Amino acid sequence: MRSSERETALAVKSAPGSAQATARSLPDKRKEEKRTEEKVRALMWRYNSEIIFGGFLEIKFTRNSSSLVSLSQHSMGGTLRLHELFCKAPTELLKDVIRLCFSNIDRTHARILRSRIHDYIGANRHLTVATMSAPDYRRPQGIIYDLENILEQVVREYIPERRLKNSRPAIGWSRKATSKLMGKWIETPPKEKNVILINRLLDDIRVPSYYLEFNVYHEILHDLFSISRARGRWVQHSADFQKREKAFPHYARAMEWEAAELQNLVTCENAAL
């Protein structure tokens, strides 16, 4: 829902999911990473990366699902971190990554490069989902509310088409109460359940049931309207998503309560810490 380091990062709007073993053996994976590193170094020579950092440039392959490309500088040199999905990237895409990280380019050119890189990531999003760490959440039975009951009610009353799907997402409370995200849709690999994570802050007698229902409703809409790329941008809440969201019978009441009372709830939670 709604170290003096120089770093260049490409943040990807993909939520944490669960880890999944890949078909490749560890030796094969290491060989693929080594081949990709050699290709990247061969492409990089023209940008004098070693001179830029004044030392050794390390290339690491990661499973970081929030920053798939990052470049950092430290006293001994620098580190270029690439998500392992770039091991399958075509040469031209690797050139885009290198230009973005090492070239002295203007903002317009940088925006074009980021867009192409994000388009590649979007087309291979399943590879990032398959390597994410398992989500950490509490059981759905809270002190005041039972999220399983709420999810069942929301699907039954407001999203009838969702009942036709074979699997229902898992749902649970967040480990910590936070002041920002009230809910989160977590996508996982195809054979595992997606997860709805609800802010533990809302397990409170002062929170009306219709507001909690709205948050669960909002998150499950992500299962019907997936994240997509349009005009070089990630779109999480499309026009169709927003139209369906506003069709929730208690939408106006939920928005009114959020505007009038949510900050008071956050303030009380912070004061109790």
Residue pairs with C-beta under 8 A, 6 or more apart in sequence:
1 181
1 182
1 183
1 184
1 215
1 218
1 219
2 181
2 182
2 218
3 74
4 73
4 74
4 75
5 72
5 73
5 74
6 71
6 72
6 73
7 70
7 71
7 72
7 73
8 69
8 70
8 71
8 100
8 101
9 67
9 69
9 70
9 71
10 67
10 68
10 69
10 70
10 100
10 114
10 117
10 118
10 121
11 66
11 67
12 65
12 66
12 67
12 68
12 118
12 121
12 128
12 234
13 227
13 234
13 236
14 65
14 66
14 125
14 128
14 129
14 132
14 187
14 227
15 184
15 185
15 186
15 187
16 65
16 132
16 133
16 135
16 186
17 65
17 129
17 132
17 135
17 186
17 187
17 188
17 189
17 192
17 194
17 195
18 132
18 133
18 134
18 135
18 188
18 189
18 192
19 131
19 132
19 133
19 134
20 130
20 131
20 189
20 191
20 192
22 29
22 130
22 131
24 32
29 84
32 87
33 61
33 84
33 87
35 87
36 61
36 82
36 86
36 87
36 89
36 94
37 59
37 61
39 91
39 94
40 59
40 80
40 82
40 94
40 97
40 98
41 59
43 91
43 94
43 95
43 98
44 57
44 98
44 102
47 98
47 99
47 102
47 103
48 102
49 57
49 78
49 102
50 56
50 57
50 77
52 78
52 102
53 73
53 77
53 78
54 77
55 75
55 76
55 77
55 78
56 76
56 77
56 78
57 77
57 78
57 79
57 80
58 77
58 78
58 79
58 80
59 79
59 80
59 82
60 79
60 80
60 81
60 82
61 81
61 82
61 83
61 84
61 86
61 87
62 81
62 82
62 83
62 84
63 83
63 84
63 131
63 132
63 133
64 70
64 81
64 83
65 83
65 128
65 129
65 131
65 132
67 81
68 82
68 83
68 85
68 86
68 121
68 128
69 81
69 82
69 83
69 86
69 97
69 100
69 101
69 117
70 80
70 81
71 78
71 79
71 80
71 81
71 101
72 78
72 79
72 81
80 101
82 97
83 128
83 131
84 127
84 131
85 121
85 124
85 127
85 128
85 131
86 93
86 94
86 97
88 124
88 127
89 97
89 120
93 116
93 117
93 120
96 113
96 116
96 117
97 113
97 117
99 105
99 109
99 113
100 110
100 113
100 114
100 117
105 113
111 232
115 232
118 229
118 232
118 234
119 229
119 232
121 128
122 228
122 229
122 234
126 189
126 190
129 187
129 188
129 189
130 189
132 188
135 186
135 188
135 195
135 197
136 175
137 172
137 173
137 174
137 175
137 195
137 197
138 172
138 173
138 174
138 175
138 200
139 172
139 173
140 146
140 147
140 148
140 151
140 171
140 172
140 173
141 147
141 148
142 173
142 200
142 203
143 203
144 203
144 204
144 205
144 207
145 202
145 203
145 207
145 209
145 212
147 171
147 172
147 173
147 196
147 198
147 216
148 171
150 209
150 212
150 213
150 216
151 168
151 169
151 171
151 196
151 216
151 220
153 213
154 213
154 216
154 217
154 220
155 162
155 163
155 168
155 220
156 163
158 217
158 248
158 249
159 217
159 220
159 221
159 224
161 224
162 168
162 220
162 223
162 224
165 223
167 193
168 193
169 193
169 194
169 195
169 196
169 220
169 223
170 193
170 194
170 195
170 196
171 195
171 196
171 197
171 198
171 216
172 195
172 196
172 197
172 198
173 197
173 198
173 199
173 200
173 203
174 184
174 197
174 198
174 199
174 200
175 200
176 200
177 199
177 200
177 201
177 269
178 199
178 201
179 201
179 266
179 269
179 270
181 199
182 198
182 199
182 201
182 202
182 215
182 262
183 196
183 197
183 198
183 199
183 215
183 216
183 218
183 219
184 196
184 197
184 219
185 194
185 195
185 196
185 197
185 219
185 220
185 222
185 223
186 194
186 195
186 196
186 197
187 194
187 222
188 194
188 195
194 223
196 216
196 219
196 220
197 219
198 212
198 215
198 216
198 219
199 215
201 265
201 266
201 269
202 211
202 212
202 215
204 265
206 261
206 265
207 265
208 253
208 257
210 250
210 253
210 254
210 257
211 250
211 253
211 254
211 257
211 258
213 250
214 248
214 250
214 251
214 254
217 245
217 248
218 245
218 248
221 241
221 244
221 245
222 236
222 241
224 241
224 244
225 237
225 238
225 240
225 241
225 244
227 234
227 235
227 236
228 234
228 235
228 238
229 235
237 245
245 251
248 254
